């Protein structure tokens, strides 16, 4: 079970992700992003992230957002032009990931999940048979409390994980 918490890849920021590798080596056709602490950091979406999203779209990738948060600013969603979104998703349950795959009309194995939370994003992605990309930034701290209440809700009392990262290609 421990392996399910390990991401396929780890990066410091979204713009470090290699689209060429995802598309040509991993045959990825779609990206599911977490919102808080992943796309949205320090109260904004960085120019580097916006540029990455544009490049991903230009290369034909389908893009979606799956967030556990109830409040995802629609102004920001319009600004970054992502319309396939699900708020209050209850990650790491598999259902929201698999439902999103259906909406994207892609098999789970052709989707990469990009998120900053080992449990809700990485564990959820791995169990859903999606490629998992962990964004290890240092803006995670405020979200830990929220996650705790979510784990509780789905019956997880203790979470243990290694802080080991996969090496980046
Ligand atoms: Mg997050």
Boltz pocket constraint, residues with backbone or C-beta under 6 A from the ligand:
constraints:
  - pocket:
      binder: B
      contacts: [[A, 34], [A, 35], [A, 36], [A, 37], [A, 38], [A, 115], [A, 116], [A, 117], [A, 143]]
      max_distance: 6.0
